[in-house]
Amino acid sequence: MNADSSIDDLPGDLMIWVLIVSELLVFGAGMLAFLAVRLTDPAGFAEAQSHLHRTGAGVNTLVLVTSGWLAALGVQAAEAGRVIRLRLCLAAASALGGIFLVLKASEYKDLFAQGIGTETHPFFTFHLLLTGFHAAHVAAGILVLAPVATAARPRAVETGVAFWHMVDLVWVLLFPVIYLL
């Protein structure tokens, strides 16, 4: 098998995969640092974690995974030439991304109302940085989905949705590490 053919088989453009891999490395390094620092103060991390909205984070997980499913349906619609279905799927995926951001903002608002910030404990430094960086990626993903839905070209849709799936994957990894461990 030729290496070029396996690169050609990737959905979307090669550069989106360079971006996705680099983003996964950044998030992975952040999660590894979180886990390493957690080893130095497991009781403090557990107490700090008790201030989080685990149920809300679980709901947010369902919201984001559902948005990823809708985005995947959008890719299928693009490939089938079903432009209206494509646009509806990506609009719904984007709307769920917006719901994710509203729920995340509500959690931040509650933490800040309790006087909790990045200086409160290393747990919150990592929590706010990792989930805030992720929220910025959700917002960027929403902005990416709009033009690819408008263009309705299958390759462009695949590229935008590949980024959206990276955002899903990162949350599926962040959720248990930050909220459940």
N, C-alpha and C positions, 0 to 999 in steps of 0.2 A: 504494500500500500504506500502510495506516495504521500509525503508530508503535506504537500500543497493541497491535495484533495481533502485531507481531513480539516485543514483550515477553511477550505471553501465550503465544507459541510456545516460550519458553525452558523447558527441563525444570526442574521444581522451582519454588520460590518466588523472587520477585524479590530478596528480601533475601539469599538465599544467593549470588546473583550479585554483589550489592554487596560482600559479604564476599570472594568469590573474586577479584574484580577488585582489591580493596584488598590482599589477600594476595599476588597476583601482582606488584603494584607494589612491595611491600616486598621480596619475594625478588628481583625484577628489579633494584632499586636496590642490594641487597647484592651481587649477581653483578657488576653494573657497577663497583661500588667495588672488588671483588676484582680484576677485570681491570685497572682503572686502577692499583691499587697494584702489581699484578704487572709492569706495564710499567717500574716503577722498579727492579725487582730480578729480572729473568727467571732468572738463574742460581740465586739463593737460593730462588726459588719452585720451580724444577725439582728442586733438591736436597731441599727440604722435601717435595715431592710424592712423592719416592722412598720415603718412610716409610709411605705409605698402602697399603692392601690393595686394589689395583686389581681383582684377581680377585674378591674378596669383594664389592666394590662392583658389579661386573658381575653377580654372582649376585643381589645385592640388587635390581638393576634388573629382572632377570627375575622375581623374586619379586613385586615391586610391580606390574609390568605385568600379570602373571598375575592378581593380586588385582583389578586394575581390570577385567579381562575377566570375571572371576567376578561382580563387582559389576554390570557391564552385563547379564550373564545374569540377575541378580537383578531388575533393572528389568523385563526382558522377562517374567519369571515373575510379578512383581507385576501387570503389565498383563494377563496371561492368567488371573489369579486362582489361580495355582498357589502357594499359601502355603508348603507344605513345601519345594518347590524354591527359592522365594525365600529362605527362612530358611537352607537349606543353602548356597546360593550366598554369602549375606552372611556366614554363619559361616566359610566357607572363606576368603573375602576377608579377614575380620578375623584369622583364624589366620595367613594369610600376612603380614599387617601385623605381627603379633606376631613372626613369624620375622625379618622385616626389622629390627625393633627389637633382637632378640637378636644378630643379626649386627653391627648398628651398635654395640651395647654392647661386643661383643667387640673391634671395631676400636678403640674409645675406650680400653678396658682395656689393649690392647697399646701404644697411643701413650703413655698415662700411665705404663706400666711402663718405657718408654724415657726417661721424664723430660720428655716433650713435653706442653706445655700452651699456653694462649692467649698466654703471654708469651715462648714460645720463638722465634717468628718470625711476622711478619704473616700468612704463609700459614696457619699453624695457628690464628691468631685468627679469620680468615675461615672456615676449614674447620670449626672447632668451632662457631662461632656459626651458620653457615648450615645445616650438617647437623644440629646440635642443635635449631635452630628447626624444621627439617623433621621431625625425629624427634618433636618435641612435636606437630606436626600429624598425624603418623601415629597417635600415641596418641589424639589427639582424634578422629580419623576412626574409629578402632576403637570409641570410646565413642559416636559418632554412629550407627554402623551397627546397634548392638544395639537401640535403641528403634524405629528405622524398620523393622527386620525384625520386631519384635514387633507393631507396629501394622499392618504389611502393607498400608498404603494406598499405591497407586501414586504419588500426588503426594509423599508423605513419603519414599518410597523414592527417587524421582528427586532430591529435594532432598539427601538424605544421600549418594547416590552421586555427585552433582555435586561435592560437597565432596571425596569420595574421589578423583575424577578429577583435581581440582586438585592434590591431594597427589601423585598419579602424575606429572602434568605437571611439577611443580616438580622432582621427582627426575630426570626424564628430561632436564631442563635443567641441574641441578646436577652430575649424573654426568660429562658430558663436560667441563664448565667446570673442575671441581675435580680430577677424577681423570685426565683424558686430555690436556688441552691442555698 
